[in-house]
Amino acid sequence: MATSSVEAPAPRAFATGAPVGRDALLGAAIRWPRPSLLEAPLELNGKAAEAAQALGLNRVADLLEHLPRARRDARSIAALEPGETATVVAEVKAIAGRPVRRRGMRPLVEATVADGTATMKATFFNQPWLLQRYRPGTRLVLHGKYAGRAAFRVSHHAVTEETGAEAGEVSHYAATVGLSSTQILALMAGSRGLLEEVVEPLPGRLRARHRLPERRTALAAVHFARDGEEAETGRRRLAFEELLLTQLALLHRRARRRSREEAMALDSEPSLTGRWLAGGLPFNLTADQGAAIETIGVELAGSRPMQRLLMGDVGSGKTVVALFAMLRAAEHGRQAVMMAPTETLAEQHFAAIQRLIGAENVSLALLTGSTPAARRADILAKLESGELALAVGTHALIEPGVRFASLAVAVVDEQHRFGVRQRAALDAKAPAGLVAHVLHMTATPIPRTLALCRHGDLDQTRLTELPRGRRPVDTHVVTGGRERARAYERIREELRRGRQAFVVCPLVDEPEDPGAGWWGEAARGAEAAAEARAATVEYERLAAGEFAGFRVVLLHGQMHHRDKQAAMAAFAAGEADVLVATSVIEVGIDVPNATVMVVENAERFGLSQLHQLRGRVGRGEHRSLCLLFGSKTSTRLRALADHADGFALAEIDLALRREGELIGTRQSGLSQFRTARLPEDAALLEAARACAERVIDGDPLLCSPEHVLLAGALAAALGEEAERPIAA
C-alpha cells in the first residue's frame, strides 16, 4: 500500500512560533495538577468560620468556585474624590492608636497607607487589636469612604498578598455578616497559587475548536482580572462549560431512553388516519401541521419511543396533530390518552376531539376527578379490557386503579404543570417491558434558548402558521376613566350585535386583609393588591352596572365543578353574553362567537399569559378586540399591543424577566446557571448544544480516554440529574 510522502509540519512554540525540536519535546517538564490540595479546609476562626460555612465555603475548592457577583473599581489613592466610596489596595507604612473622648467607645486605629500614587490616613473604628495585626509592610484591601484631605474611613478590610497594579477593577462577592466581600477577596488572593491544581475537564481539541482558555486561567480572570473585558472572557469560558454539561446531560438522557427502552411500532398502513386526513376534517391542514404529522408518523412507526415537544402559538392547531398520533394507536388496536392539568381544559379537549373525529367509529371517554362513580367504573373496565380506544382526562388517568390493555401513545398537554412523578406514572401504564410514545404539548411559545435548557432532551416541533380564517385581534391599552367608559361602550356595541365578551380579573375575591397572603408580598405592595379587581365583586358590579340588561355569568377555580360546567356551557351555547372569570380560562376555551377580551389590572399578568388570554378571541368570522386595562407605560402591555406573534413575545418576555424567573421545575437542577446568562449567551448555548451533539454521537457513554474528565465534571456538577431518565 502506498504511503504519503507529505511530512507533518514541525511543532512550534506557543506564542513565539519558534521551532521546537524532538529533544526539546521529550525533555519538556510535565506537571500534573493535584486536585487533592483543593480539598484542604479553609483556615478561618470564630465568626468568619461560621460565616464561611453559611456561604458553603468549607474547602479551598469551594472558595475558588465562589464566583464574584459583580465588579467594582479599585481606585488609586491619588484618584480618590471627596465623598467617594471605593476599594483601595495599599501598604501599611505606619500605624497607631488614638483615644476618643466619647464614653464607651474604643480607641481609633489610624494607619498611614500608600499605593505608589499617594499616601493617606486610613481610620479603623472599634478595632484596637489591629495595632498588632497590621504591622508596617502589610498589604491591605480597604473598602470605605474617602473624606477628603487624605482621610479614608474604613468599613471593610483584609490582608492581601496581591502585588499587581493598584488601580483597576476588583471582584465583589456575595458575603454575609462575619465575612465581608473584602475579606473574601483577600482569601481569594491568598489562594491564587492553588488555581494551578484545578483540573481541566474539556478535551484540548474541543477547547482549540472553540478558542477557549483553560479552566484555571478562566477562574483567574474572573477573580483577578483588572479590566472587565478580561473578566468577561473568563466568564464566557466557564459559561460554555456549564452550558455544555447541561446539554450533555439532556442528550445523554435522550440517548438512554432510545437505547434502553422500547415502544410499540405503529407501522401498518394508515387506513383510518389516511381516510380521516383525506376527508374527515372540516378544514385544510396548514403546512406546519402537515409537516408535524409526517414527522410524528415516522417516529411512531419505530420501536424507539417518541419523545417530542409540540409547541404551538395560540390557535395553531396542536389538537389536530395530537389526535393524529392518538388515532394511529387506535388503528393498530392499541390505546391512547390525552392528559390535561385541569378539568376545564380536559373537558375542552374532549369536546374538540369529539368534533374532530367526525364520523369515524372510535370509542372515546372523559375521565376526571369529578366523573361519577358508576361512569368511572365503566370507563376503567373498558380501559382494562381494551374496549375503549381513546381517553381524555386529568391526573385521574394515572391513578393506581387505572389499567390499560395496551397503551401505546400518551399526549401530555401543558406538561410543565405536571411533576416528574406524575409523568413517570404514564410509563407504568404501558404493557410490561414497553413504554408509550409520548407527545408533550404546550400552548405557551418557548424561546429557543429556554427550549434547549428546559426541554433539550426532547425532539421539538413548532407550529407557527395559523389556520386559515383566524383573524388578527386589535389590542389596546386602556387607561383612565374616560377611556374605560369608551371601552365599555365599545363592548356593548359588540354585545348588541349578538357577540360575546370575556372579562378576566386577577383575583377570585377581595382579600379581607390586603396586607396578608401572597399579594401582600408582591412587588406592587399591599395597596396595589387591594385595588386589584376581584372576579366575584366585578361580576356583581358589571351585572348591575355597565352590562345591565345583558346576561352575565361567573367562572373561577374555587367554584363547585357543576357550577363551573354550567357557567362554561351557558357561555359556549350563547346563553350568556359576558363571562367574568379569572385566568382559569387561559387555555382550552373555544367560543368562536366571543369577540372581546377584557383584562383587568393587566400589569399583574405575565406577557405569555396575556397572549394566551388574548387567544380566546379571534376564533370566528368576526374581527375581535382585546382591551388591557392598565398603564400605558408598561413595557409588557405595549409589547402585547404591538406584537401578535407568540414566539416573538416569548423572546421579549425572556429579555424582560430573565431566564431564572421563567425556568420551571421540570429540570430545575439543570436550569439554574451560575455563570451563563440568558438570553445574552444564546450564541454560546447554540455552540454548546452543537458540541454536545458531536460528543454524544461519537461517545454516548463518555467513556473514551479524552472524555473521562468531562464525564467526571458532569457527575460532579449534576449528580443524579445527569442519569435520571426522561419521564413521560
Number of C-alpha atoms within 10 A of each C-alpha: 3 4 5 6 6 6 6 6 6 9 13 12 10 9 6 7 9 10 12 13 12 10 8 10 10 9 8 8 8 7 8 10 14 13 15 10 14 20 13 12 14 19 11 13 10 8 12 17 17 18 19 24 13 14 16 12 19 19 17 21 22 17 21 22 12 19 18 18 11 11 19 14 17 21 20 22 25 14 10 19 15 14 12 13 19 20 27 26 27 28 24 20 17 17 19 15 18 12 11 11 9 8 6 7 11 16 17 19 21 23 24 19 26 22 20 13 12 13 19 19 21 22 20 21 14 11 12 18 10 17 17 9 10 19 16 15 12 16 23 22 21 24 21 20 20 23 15 13 10 16 17 29 18 19 15 16 22 19 22 22 16 19 11 10 12 18 19 18 19 26 23 19 19 14 17 14 11 13 19 21 19 25 22 22 25 21 21 23 19 14 17 18 10 18 20 17 17 21 16 14 18 21 14 14 10 12 13 11 9 13 11 20 17 19 20 20 16 23 24 21 20 26 25 20 21 21 17 16 11 15 22 15 18 25 22 20 24 23 21 22 24 22 26 25 24 30 29 28 26 29 23 25 22 19 19 17 20 16 11 9 15 18 24 24 18 25 16 10 11 16 11 19 20 13 12 18 17 10 10 16 16 10 12 13 18 17 14 20 24 13 16 19 19 13 13 20 17 13 19 24 17 16 18 20 26 26 23 21 24 23 23 26 24 25 22 21 20 21 18 19 21 24 22 21 24 26 23 27 28 23 18 18 15 23 27 27 26 26 29 28 17 20 22 23 22 22 21 18 23 20 14 16 18 16 12 18 19 13 11 13 8 15 14 18 18 22 23 20 15 11 14 10 10 8 12 19 13 10 21 18 16 18 22 16 13 18 17 22 25 26 21 25 26 23 19 19 25 19 13 10 9 16 21 25 19 23 31 32 32 31 28 25 27 19 22 17 16 18 13 16 10 16 20 16 17 25 21 19 23 23 17 9 9 19 26 29 32 28 26 23 23 20 24 19 25 26 18 19 21 22 17 22 23 24 19 22 24 22 15 19 18 19 23 21 16 19 18 11 12 16 16 15 21 16 22 20 21 22 14 10 9 9 13 15 12 12 19 16 14 13 23 19 12 19 20 11 8 13 20 27 28 27 21 28 27 20 22 20 16 16 16 8 10 17 17 12 11 10 19 18 12 13 9 11 13 19 12 16 24 17 11 20 20 22 24 19 15 21 23 14 13 17 17 13 11 14 19 11 9 16 17 23 22 22 25 22 15 8 12 10 14 10 13 19 16 14 20 23 13 17 24 19 10 17 15 18 25 27 25 28 26 24 21 16 22 19 21 22 19 20 19 16 22 29 26 28 27 25 29 24 21 25 19 18 18 14 24 22 15 21 25 23 24 27 24 26 30 27 22 16 12 18 16 24 23 27 23 27 21 19 17 15 9 12 15 22 23 16 15 23 18 13 14 19 15 24 21 15 22 20 17 21 21 23 13 14 12 15 20 14 9 13 18 15 15 17 17 13 15 22 19 15 15 14 20 21 17 19 20 12 17 15 12 21 28 18 16 23 24 13 18 22 18 13 17 17 13 11 12 16 15 19 12 12 9 14 17 16 18 21 20 13 19 24 16 11 16 15 14 12 18 22 15 13 17 18 18 24
